[in-house]
Amino acid sequence: MYRICKAAQHLHQFFAPFQKRCGTGSAPGEKAKYPNLNASISQGILAVNGNNGLNVNGIPSQNIAASSSMTLYRAGYIRNNEASKNLLVQMADLSVQEDQNNITLNITQAYLNILMAEENIVALQEILTTTKTQLKQGDQLYKAGSISKLNYLQIQAQVAQDEYNLVAAQNNLRTYIVNLKQILQLPTDYDFQIVKPESITVDENFKTLSEVQNMAQNQRPEVKYGELNIENSKTNLKMAQPSILPTLSLTGSISSNYVYNNGNYFNQLRNNFFLPIGLSLGIPIYNNRIYRIAIEKSKIEIQQANLDLLNTKTVLNQQIEQAYISLQNSVLQYESASRQMDLNKQSYDIVTAQMKLGSIDYVQLQQQRLTYIQSIQNFLQAKYSAVLNEQIYEFYA
């Protein structure tokens, strides 16, 4: 069977830059292990506390300062925070892949609709050619008095009906092309031509249900997303636990000030220079059980993540089973419709030949013609339904 691959390849190229941005570079959590730095500068009026109390004398003053701190130990919080951010990046990438899969299936269905419409047009053109030939023969028979005017008008109506069916099929083709262009987000004036396969056949030798389910469970992005979600929930628990433990930090600051009319500006900054550096130990004693509650919530999130993954796997298996049943049914319908169309084609050819000899009337010809047209429609629907269902089933693998 012809594999629908070109659209998926172009789609992969479309998503690749975004996936590359998601998967490379430093994660946001890495920054937590580096020191911070803050600076400030203030301008004000000097207030002096003297014998007469606080005295605001209106002398301008200026203060310049910078401070920095760096966490040295927090029971693995920084390491787990970095790991959590990396997991979130991977999960975002898997979400992109899942959307890519859904769009690829939409492209596949739109592409097959175009192929079906084109094949239907070819069949209707052949039928129209046959009916036009019958009209020429009917014109000769009517002039010779071999058929009535009613039968002659019925043949003309038949040609008009076949022309209408052909125009309707061509309109459907244009609609399907527009749908595919819109899915691909192509400009309206873009000259769009699809690549046609040499042949489209239904392959009846497909993988077993259990084989496809096992393959899907091991590689589908929604399953991997659920697995990473569990890992991330466990990491969040490790991040919550240090909140009730001491934190050791390295702190430091630098500052200086200047007072107007109290000496040279730069001399004052140099003389008033202040640089304290030290260690800070933060010990949580009581916080209204906020951190304890956060730890318990993290444990619940782990359980929820496990349930979400189980549900994802269950739904995925159900979808694959439904796709498997749909594929089996569509293959059987395709085989039945193929036999039906072949038999009706033979019957229509025989009736057409008999019509030339005048051994049957127009009503019998019209009945067989309608039966044959309907069998063509049934065959095309069954054929492309089987191809689409096979694509969906294989896509899960």
Backbone torsions as a table, in degrees:
resi	resn	phi	psi	omega
1	MET	NA	146.1	179.8
2	TYR	-70.9	126.1	-178.3
3	ARG	-86.8	131.8	177.9
4	ILE	-84.8	95.0	-172.2
5	CYS	-120.6	-28.3	-174.5
6	LYS	-59.9	-45.0	-178.6
7	ALA	-62.2	-41.9	179.7
8	ALA	-64.3	-36.0	179.3
9	GLN	-66.4	-44.8	178.4
10	HIS	-64.9	-36.9	179.2
11	LEU	-65.9	-39.3	178.0
12	HIS	-62.3	-39.3	178.0
13	GLN	-65.1	-33.7	179.4
14	PHE	-66.9	-41.0	-176.8
15	PHE	-85.0	-17.6	-172.6
16	ALA	-57.1	-45.6	-179.2
17	PRO	-60.3	-40.1	179.8
18	PHE	-66.1	-42.8	179.5
19	GLN	-63.6	-36.2	179.2
20	LYS	-66.3	-39.6	178.3
21	ARG	-65.6	-35.0	-179.6
22	CYS	-71.7	-32.0	-170.3
23	GLY	-97.2	-1.6	-177.4
24	THR	-125.9	169.9	178.3
25	GLY	87.6	173.8	-178.6
26	SER	-80.3	140.9	178.8
27	ALA	-77.3	154.3	179.8
28	PRO	-58.5	-31.3	-178.2
29	GLY	-66.6	-20.7	-178.7
30	GLU	-65.2	-30.2	-176.0
31	LYS	-68.4	-21.3	-177.3
32	ALA	-67.9	-20.7	-177.9
33	LYS	-89.4	-2.0	178.4
34	TYR	-100.4	154.4	-179.1
35	PRO	-70.7	154.2	174.5
36	ASN	-96.9	168.0	-179.1
37	LEU	-148.8	127.0	179.1
38	ASN	-130.4	142.1	179.5
39	ALA	-128.4	154.1	178.9
40	SER	-150.5	152.3	174.1
41	ILE	-142.7	132.6	-175.9
42	SER	-133.0	147.4	179.1
43	GLN	-126.8	129.7	-177.3
44	GLY	-155.2	-163.5	179.4
45	ILE	-114.0	135.6	-175.9
46	LEU	-75.4	130.8	174.7
47	ALA	-117.6	127.8	-175.8
48	VAL	-114.4	134.5	178.5
49	ASN	-96.5	101.0	-177.3
50	GLY	-111.1	-159.7	-178.8
51	ASN	-66.4	-28.4	-179.2
52	ASN	-94.2	18.1	-179.4
53	GLY	92.9	-164.7	-177.9
54	LEU	-71.7	123.8	-176.6
55	ASN	-120.8	116.4	176.0
56	VAL	-92.9	107.1	-173.7
57	ASN	-97.4	-1.5	176.0
58	GLY	79.1	11.1	179.7
59	ILE	-81.1	124.7	-179.8
60	PRO	-64.5	145.5	177.6
61	SER	-141.1	160.6	-178.3
62	GLN	-141.6	139.7	178.9
63	ASN	-129.3	132.3	179.3
64	ILE	-122.5	130.8	-176.0
65	ALA	-150.6	155.3	174.0
66	ALA	-145.9	142.6	-178.5
67	SER	-138.4	154.6	-179.0
68	SER	-149.7	150.3	176.0
69	SER	-145.7	153.8	-178.3
70	MET	-145.3	125.9	179.3
71	THR	-75.7	123.8	179.4
72	LEU	-93.6	-38.0	-177.9
73	TYR	-148.1	128.3	175.2
74	ARG	-146.0	39.7	175.5
75	ALA	56.1	42.7	175.6
76	GLY	82.8	7.0	-177.2
77	TYR	-62.1	-45.7	-176.4
78	ILE	-63.1	-44.2	179.7
79	ARG	-63.2	-43.1	-179.7
80	ASN	-72.0	-32.2	176.4
81	ASN	-64.4	-41.0	177.2
82	GLU	-64.8	-41.9	179.0
83	ALA	-64.1	-38.5	-179.9
84	SER	-64.5	-42.5	179.6
85	LYS	-64.5	-38.7	177.3
86	ASN	-64.3	-38.8	177.9
87	LEU	-65.2	-38.9	179.4
88	LEU	-64.9	-36.4	176.8
89	VAL	-63.9	-44.0	178.8
90	GLN	-64.0	-39.5	179.0
91	MET	-65.1	-38.3	177.1
92	ALA	-63.9	-38.3	178.1
93	ASP	-64.8	-38.8	178.7
94	LEU	-68.4	-33.9	176.1
95	SER	-64.0	-38.2	176.2
96	VAL	-63.3	-42.2	179.3
97	GLN	-63.3	-38.9	179.1
98	GLU	-65.1	-42.5	176.1
99	ASP	-63.6	-37.5	178.6
100	GLN	-62.3	-40.8	178.2
101	ASN	-61.8	-44.3	-179.3
102	ASN	-63.9	-41.5	179.2
103	ILE	-66.8	-37.8	179.5
104	THR	-61.5	-40.8	177.5
105	LEU	-64.9	-38.9	177.5
106	ASN	-64.0	-39.8	177.7
107	ILE	-64.3	-42.4	-179.7
108	THR	-60.5	-46.0	-179.3
109	GLN	-65.1	-42.4	179.0
110	ALA	-64.3	-38.2	179.1
111	TYR	-65.3	-44.0	179.9
112	LEU	-67.1	-32.7	176.0
113	ASN	-61.4	-39.1	178.1
114	ILE	-65.0	-45.3	179.8
115	LEU	-62.7	-40.0	178.9
116	MET	-64.7	-42.2	179.6
117	ALA	-64.2	-39.5	178.9
118	GLU	-66.0	-40.6	179.0
119	GLU	-68.0	-35.7	177.8
120	ASN	-65.9	-37.8	178.2
121	ILE	-62.9	-42.4	178.6
122	VAL	-60.3	-43.9	-179.7
123	ALA	-64.7	-41.8	-179.6
124	LEU	-69.2	-32.5	176.1
125	GLN	-65.4	-39.1	177.4
126	GLU	-65.0	-40.8	178.2
127	ILE	-64.9	-41.6	179.4
128	LEU	-63.2	-39.7	177.1
129	THR	-60.7	-41.8	179.1
130	THR	-64.5	-44.3	-178.0
131	THR	-68.2	-32.9	175.9
132	LYS	-66.8	-36.3	175.1
133	THR	-65.0	-41.3	177.5
134	GLN	-63.3	-33.9	179.1
135	LEU	-66.2	-40.1	177.3
136	LYS	-63.0	-42.6	178.2
137	GLN	-66.5	-39.4	178.8
138	GLY	-64.4	-36.0	177.9
139	ASP	-63.0	-41.4	178.4
140	GLN	-66.8	-42.6	-179.5
141	LEU	-67.1	-37.3	-180.0
142	TYR	-66.5	-42.0	178.8
143	LYS	-66.5	-30.1	178.7
144	ALA	-84.0	-5.1	179.4
145	GLY	79.7	17.3	-178.4
146	SER	-83.3	-25.0	177.4
147	ILE	-128.0	158.6	-178.5
148	SER	-79.5	166.6	177.9
149	LYS	-65.4	-32.1	178.6
150	LEU	-61.8	-46.4	179.4
151	ASN	-64.7	-36.6	179.2
152	TYR	-64.9	-42.2	177.4
153	LEU	-66.1	-34.5	178.5
154	GLN	-65.9	-36.7	176.6
155	ILE	-66.3	-40.5	177.3
156	GLN	-63.0	-41.2	177.7
157	ALA	-64.3	-34.2	178.7
158	GLN	-63.8	-42.9	178.0
159	VAL	-62.2	-44.0	179.9
160	ALA	-62.3	-39.5	178.7
161	GLN	-65.5	-41.9	178.7
162	ASP	-65.9	-36.9	176.2
163	GLU	-64.8	-39.3	177.4
164	TYR	-63.8	-44.6	179.1
165	ASN	-60.4	-38.8	179.9
166	LEU	-66.7	-43.7	178.5
167	VAL	-62.9	-41.8	178.5
168	ALA	-61.7	-40.5	178.6
169	ALA	-65.5	-39.3	177.6
170	GLN	-65.9	-37.2	175.8
171	ASN	-64.1	-41.4	177.6
172	ASN	-61.2	-39.6	178.9
173	LEU	-61.8	-44.9	179.3
174	ARG	-62.5	-37.9	178.3
175	THR	-64.9	-43.6	179.8
176	TYR	-64.2	-37.5	178.7
177	ILE	-65.4	-42.6	178.0
178	VAL	-62.2	-40.7	179.3
179	ASN	-60.3	-43.7	-179.6
180	LEU	-68.1	-39.4	177.4
181	LYS	-62.0	-38.4	179.9
182	GLN	-69.9	-37.3	176.5
183	ILE	-63.4	-40.0	179.0
184	LEU	-81.1	-4.4	179.3
185	GLN	56.9	46.1	176.8
186	LEU	-88.3	149.1	178.4
187	PRO	-61.5	155.3	-177.9
188	THR	-60.3	-39.7	-176.7
189	ASP	-88.1	10.4	-179.4
190	TYR	-71.7	129.8	179.4
191	ASP	-76.7	100.3	-170.1
192	PHE	-105.1	120.9	176.5
193	GLN	-132.8	130.2	179.3
194	ILE	-88.8	156.1	176.2
195	VAL	-91.3	123.7	-177.5
196	LYS	-92.3	137.8	175.3
197	PRO	-73.5	159.0	178.3
198	GLU	-63.2	-37.7	178.4
199	SER	-159.1	155.1	176.1
200	ILE	-124.5	117.7	179.5
201	THR	-128.1	159.1	178.7
202	VAL	-96.7	120.0	179.5
203	ASP	-89.6	118.5	-177.5
204	GLU	-88.9	-4.5	179.9
205	ASN	-99.5	84.2	-179.6
206	PHE	-111.4	165.9	-175.5
207	LYS	-65.8	155.4	178.4
208	THR	-70.7	160.9	-178.3
209	LEU	-62.2	-47.0	-178.2
210	SER	-63.9	-36.0	-180.0
211	GLU	-65.1	-45.3	180.0
212	VAL	-67.5	-39.8	178.9
213	GLN	-62.1	-42.7	179.5
214	ASN	-65.2	-41.2	179.4
215	MET	-65.1	-41.2	-179.1
216	ALA	-66.5	-40.2	-179.8
217	GLN	-63.7	-25.6	-176.4
218	ASN	-91.9	-15.6	-172.1
219	GLN	-137.8	-10.4	-178.8
220	ARG	-67.7	139.4	-176.1
221	PRO	-63.2	-32.6	-179.5
222	GLU	-66.8	-31.1	176.9
223	VAL	-72.9	-44.9	178.1
224	LYS	-62.2	-35.8	176.9
225	TYR	-61.0	-45.0	179.1
226	GLY	-63.2	-37.9	178.7
227	GLU	-66.5	-42.4	177.4
228	LEU	-67.8	-31.0	177.9
229	ASN	-64.2	-38.9	175.7
230	ILE	-64.5	-46.0	179.5
231	GLU	-61.2	-40.1	179.5
232	ASN	-67.9	-36.9	177.8
233	SER	-64.4	-39.4	176.8
234	LYS	-65.9	-37.4	177.6
235	THR	-66.5	-38.5	177.0
236	ASN	-62.6	-34.9	175.8
237	LEU	-64.2	-42.0	177.4
238	LYS	-64.6	-28.8	177.6
239	MET	-76.5	-30.6	-178.7
240	ALA	-78.2	-32.0	-176.4
241	GLN	-63.1	-38.4	179.0
242	PRO	-65.6	-12.0	-178.5
243	SER	-65.1	-19.8	178.7
244	ILE	-101.0	7.9	-179.7
245	LEU	-113.4	159.7	179.9
246	PRO	-63.7	152.5	178.2
247	THR	-124.0	128.1	-180.0
248	LEU	-107.0	127.2	-177.4
249	SER	-131.8	151.0	172.3
250	LEU	-99.8	124.4	-176.5
251	THR	-124.1	153.4	177.6
252	GLY	-164.9	155.7	179.1
253	SER	-150.9	162.1	177.2
254	ILE	-140.6	135.9	-177.1
255	SER	-154.6	161.7	174.8
256	SER	-161.8	165.7	-179.2
257	ASN	-146.7	164.5	-178.9
258	TYR	-139.2	137.5	176.6
259	VAL	-119.2	131.4	-176.4
260	TYR	-61.5	138.9	174.7
261	ASN	65.1	30.9	-179.7
262	ASN	-125.6	26.1	180.0
263	GLY	121.6	179.0	179.9
264	ASN	-63.6	141.0	-175.1
265	TYR	-59.4	-51.4	-175.6
266	PHE	-71.8	-32.4	176.2
267	ASN	-64.2	-39.3	178.7
268	GLN	-65.1	-43.1	179.0
269	LEU	-61.5	-39.1	-180.0
270	ARG	-70.1	-40.2	-177.7
271	ASN	-74.5	-29.3	-178.2
272	ASN	-94.7	11.3	-178.8
273	PHE	-61.2	133.2	-176.3
274	PHE	-136.6	126.6	-174.8
275	LEU	-139.0	83.7	175.6
276	PRO	-88.5	136.5	176.9
277	ILE	-134.0	137.8	180.0
278	GLY	-169.0	-176.8	178.4
279	LEU	-106.1	143.1	179.0
280	SER	-124.2	128.3	178.8
281	LEU	-115.0	112.8	178.4
282	GLY	-97.7	124.6	-177.5
283	ILE	-119.4	111.0	177.2
284	PRO	-70.8	128.5	-178.5
285	ILE	-110.6	-54.1	179.5
286	TYR	-148.3	128.7	-178.8
287	ASN	-141.0	39.1	178.0
288	ASN	56.2	30.9	177.3
289	ARG	61.5	20.2	-179.7
290	ILE	-62.1	-46.4	-177.5
291	TYR	-72.0	-35.0	176.9
292	ARG	-63.0	-41.5	178.8
293	ILE	-65.0	-39.6	178.8
294	ALA	-62.1	-37.3	178.1
295	ILE	-65.1	-44.4	179.9
296	GLU	-66.0	-36.6	176.5
297	LYS	-64.1	-36.2	178.5
298	SER	-65.4	-37.1	177.2
299	LYS	-65.4	-39.3	178.2
300	ILE	-66.4	-37.9	179.0
301	GLU	-63.3	-33.2	176.0
302	ILE	-64.7	-44.8	177.7
303	GLN	-62.1	-41.0	179.7
304	GLN	-65.2	-39.3	178.9
305	ALA	-64.2	-38.5	176.6
306	ASN	-64.6	-40.5	178.4
307	LEU	-67.5	-38.0	178.3
308	ASP	-63.4	-41.4	179.2
309	LEU	-66.0	-41.6	178.0
310	LEU	-61.7	-42.2	178.4
311	ASN	-65.1	-40.6	178.5
312	THR	-60.3	-44.7	179.8
313	LYS	-66.0	-39.2	179.7
314	THR	-65.2	-47.0	179.8
315	VAL	-63.3	-39.4	-180.0
316	LEU	-62.9	-44.9	177.8
317	ASN	-61.9	-38.8	178.6
318	GLN	-66.2	-41.2	178.9
319	GLN	-64.1	-40.8	179.5
320	ILE	-66.4	-39.9	178.6
321	GLU	-64.1	-41.2	177.1
322	GLN	-64.2	-40.4	177.3
323	ALA	-64.2	-36.0	179.7
324	TYR	-66.7	-44.2	178.7
325	ILE	-65.6	-42.4	178.7
326	SER	-61.7	-39.2	179.3
327	LEU	-65.7	-44.8	178.5
328	GLN	-60.5	-46.5	-179.1
329	ASN	-63.3	-42.9	-177.6
330	SER	-68.2	-33.6	177.4
331	VAL	-66.1	-42.4	177.8
332	LEU	-64.0	-41.4	177.9
333	GLN	-64.5	-38.3	179.0
334	TYR	-63.0	-45.3	179.4
335	GLU	-62.2	-43.3	180.0
336	SER	-65.7	-43.5	-179.4
337	ALA	-66.3	-33.9	178.7
338	SER	-65.0	-45.5	178.0
339	ARG	-64.3	-42.0	-179.5
340	GLN	-61.8	-43.0	-179.6
341	MET	-65.9	-40.5	179.2
342	ASP	-61.9	-44.2	-179.7
343	LEU	-66.3	-42.3	179.6
344	ASN	-67.9	-32.5	175.8
345	LYS	-63.9	-43.8	178.2
346	GLN	-63.4	-42.7	179.9
347	SER	-64.7	-41.0	-179.7
348	TYR	-64.9	-40.0	177.7
349	ASP	-63.1	-40.1	179.6
350	ILE	-66.1	-44.7	-179.6
351	VAL	-64.6	-38.7	177.8
352	THR	-62.3	-41.7	177.9
353	ALA	-64.9	-40.9	178.8
354	GLN	-66.1	-32.7	179.0
355	MET	-64.6	-37.6	178.4
356	LYS	-61.6	-35.8	-178.6
357	LEU	-83.4	-9.8	179.8
358	GLY	77.6	18.1	-178.1
359	SER	-84.6	-14.1	176.1
360	ILE	-130.8	162.4	179.8
361	ASP	-93.0	175.3	-175.2
362	TYR	-68.1	-32.2	-178.4
363	VAL	-59.1	-44.0	179.3
364	GLN	-64.6	-40.1	178.1
365	LEU	-63.0	-43.0	-178.7
366	GLN	-64.4	-41.8	179.0
367	GLN	-61.7	-44.5	-179.5
368	GLN	-69.4	-34.4	177.9
369	ARG	-63.4	-47.3	179.4
370	LEU	-61.9	-38.8	178.3
371	THR	-63.3	-41.2	-179.6
372	TYR	-67.4	-43.3	178.4
373	ILE	-61.1	-42.8	179.8
374	GLN	-64.4	-37.8	179.3
375	SER	-67.3	-32.5	175.6
376	ILE	-65.3	-45.2	179.1
377	GLN	-61.4	-43.5	179.5
378	ASN	-62.6	-39.8	-178.7
379	PHE	-65.9	-45.9	-179.0
380	LEU	-64.6	-41.8	177.9
381	GLN	-61.5	-45.2	-179.0
382	ALA	-66.9	-39.2	-178.4
383	LYS	-63.8	-53.0	-175.9
384	TYR	-75.7	-24.0	171.9
385	SER	-66.6	-40.8	177.7
386	ALA	-66.0	-41.7	179.0
387	VAL	-63.5	-44.4	179.7
388	LEU	-64.0	-44.7	179.4
389	ASN	-63.7	-34.0	177.1
390	GLU	-68.8	-40.0	177.4
391	GLN	-61.7	-43.7	179.8
392	ILE	-64.2	-43.7	-179.0
393	TYR	-64.0	-43.0	179.3
394	GLU	-70.8	-28.6	-179.5
395	PHE	-64.3	-33.2	176.7
396	TYR	-64.9	-26.4	-179.5
397	ALA	-82.9	NA	NA
